[in-house]
Amino acid sequence: MQRILLVEDEASIARFIELELQHEGFDVTVLHDGREGLEAALTEPFDVLLLDVMLPQLSGTEICRRVRKQSDVPIILVTARDAVTDRVSGLDAGADDYIVKPFAIEELLARIRTILRRVTPPTETTYEVGEVVVYPKQRAVTAAQQAVELTKTEYDLLVYLIEHRNQVCSRDQILTAVWGFDSEVETNVVDVYIRHLRAKLGNYLTIDTVRGVGYVMRA
């Protein structure tokens, strides 16, 4: 669950924003004092800081300026002041965005989602068959959450079979896909590597032989 720090001295506004953010699935910490907000921002992990500009003890702009010396956490400043100089001051202090009161909660939520998309890396695509998980970026494989060491060819063969699971693949199809169109290896090399995969992963997935044709992978 993503965490948001909301520092807002008007209790009714803070409560309204808190409830809306919680409804959207965020874990929200609410503070009403600038110094407390700064301490929390510097000592706790948050995904977004939502700071009112006009706060007791320490302004949101000053919190932003001090946080930026130590962290790149996304910061949105919230204020009733719409002067260009105020917006420029907040952005120069390191804020990622600036929203002016009164605002529609849908706009605030949209701005938060936009910032989180920018800073959150895309989720890695994985292949999963039963308890076997393949991580293409790392060319890594786990079975029951334990790493499995595969050679390059074993890995390529596994991925091909997973991508075509529940489909019967001929030896020629496998040979072309894994070893290449101009490969001079014999089709019986496919049988050898199928045995390798069965030896390493046979407890977690099934590679059936289709007599006279080839192989099919099943979970």
Residue pairs with C-beta under 8 A, 6 or more apart in sequence:
1 25
1 26
1 27
2 25
2 26
2 27
2 47
2 48
2 116
3 26
3 27
3 28
3 29
3 44
3 45
3 46
3 47
3 48
4 21
4 26
4 27
4 28
4 29
4 46
4 47
4 48
4 49
4 50
4 112
5 29
5 31
5 37
5 40
5 41
5 44
5 46
5 48
5 49
5 50
6 14
6 17
6 18
6 21
6 28
6 29
6 30
6 31
6 50
7 30
7 31
7 32
7 33
7 34
7 36
7 37
7 49
7 50
7 51
7 52
7 55
7 60
7 63
8 14
8 17
8 30
8 32
8 50
8 52
8 55
8 78
9 32
9 33
9 52
9 54
9 55
9 56
10 52
11 32
13 101
14 30
14 32
15 30
16 105
17 50
17 105
17 108
18 28
18 30
20 105
20 108
20 109
21 28
21 109
21 112
22 28
24 109
26 112
29 40
29 44
29 46
31 37
31 40
32 55
32 56
33 55
33 56
33 57
33 58
34 55
34 56
34 57
34 58
34 59
34 60
34 62
34 63
35 57
35 58
36 57
37 51
37 55
37 58
37 60
37 63
38 58
38 62
38 63
38 66
38 67
40 46
41 49
41 63
41 67
41 71
41 73
42 66
42 67
42 70
42 71
46 73
47 73
47 74
47 116
48 73
48 74
48 75
48 76
48 112
48 115
48 116
49 63
49 64
49 67
49 73
49 74
49 75
49 76
50 76
50 78
50 108
50 112
51 60
51 63
51 64
51 75
51 76
51 77
51 78
51 95
52 60
52 77
52 78
52 79
53 59
53 60
53 61
53 77
53 78
53 79
53 81
53 86
53 90
54 60
54 79
54 80
54 81
55 63
60 77
60 78
60 79
60 90
61 77
61 89
61 90
61 93
61 95
62 93
64 75
64 77
64 90
64 93
64 94
64 95
65 93
65 94
67 73
67 75
67 94
68 75
68 93
68 94
72 119
74 96
74 97
74 115
74 116
74 118
74 119
75 94
75 95
75 96
75 97
76 95
76 96
76 97
76 98
76 99
76 108
76 111
76 112
76 115
77 90
77 95
77 97
77 98
77 99
78 99
78 100
78 101
78 103
78 108
79 86
79 90
79 98
79 100
79 101
80 100
80 101
81 100
82 100
87 98
90 98
91 98
96 115
97 111
97 114
97 115
99 107
99 108
99 111
124 135
124 136
124 137
125 136
126 133
126 134
126 135
126 136
127 133
127 134
127 136
127 159
127 162
127 163
128 134
129 162
129 165
129 204
129 205
129 217
129 219
130 204
130 205
130 219
131 143
131 144
131 145
131 204
132 141
132 142
132 143
132 148
132 162
132 201
132 204
132 205
133 141
133 142
133 143
134 140
134 141
134 155
134 158
134 159
134 162
135 141
135 142
136 159
139 152
139 155
140 147
141 147
141 148
141 150
141 155
141 158
141 201
142 148
143 201
143 203
143 204
144 204
148 200
148 201
149 200
150 158
150 197
150 200
151 196
153 178
153 179
153 193
154 193
154 196
154 197
154 200
156 178
157 174
157 178
157 190
157 193
157 194
157 197
158 197
158 201
160 169
160 174
160 177
160 178
161 169
161 174
161 197
161 207
161 215
161 217
162 217
164 217
165 216
165 217
165 218
165 219
166 216
166 217
166 218
167 216
168 210
168 213
168 214
168 215
168 216
169 214
169 215
169 216
170 213
170 214
171 187
171 190
171 191
171 213
171 214
171 215
172 187
172 214
173 214
174 190
174 214
174 215
175 183
175 185
175 187
175 189
175 190
176 183
178 190
178 193
179 185
179 189
190 214
190 215
194 207
194 209
194 215
197 207
198 207
205 217
205 218
205 219
206 217
206 218
206 219
207 215
207 216
207 217
207 218
208 215
208 216
208 217
208 218
209 215
210 216
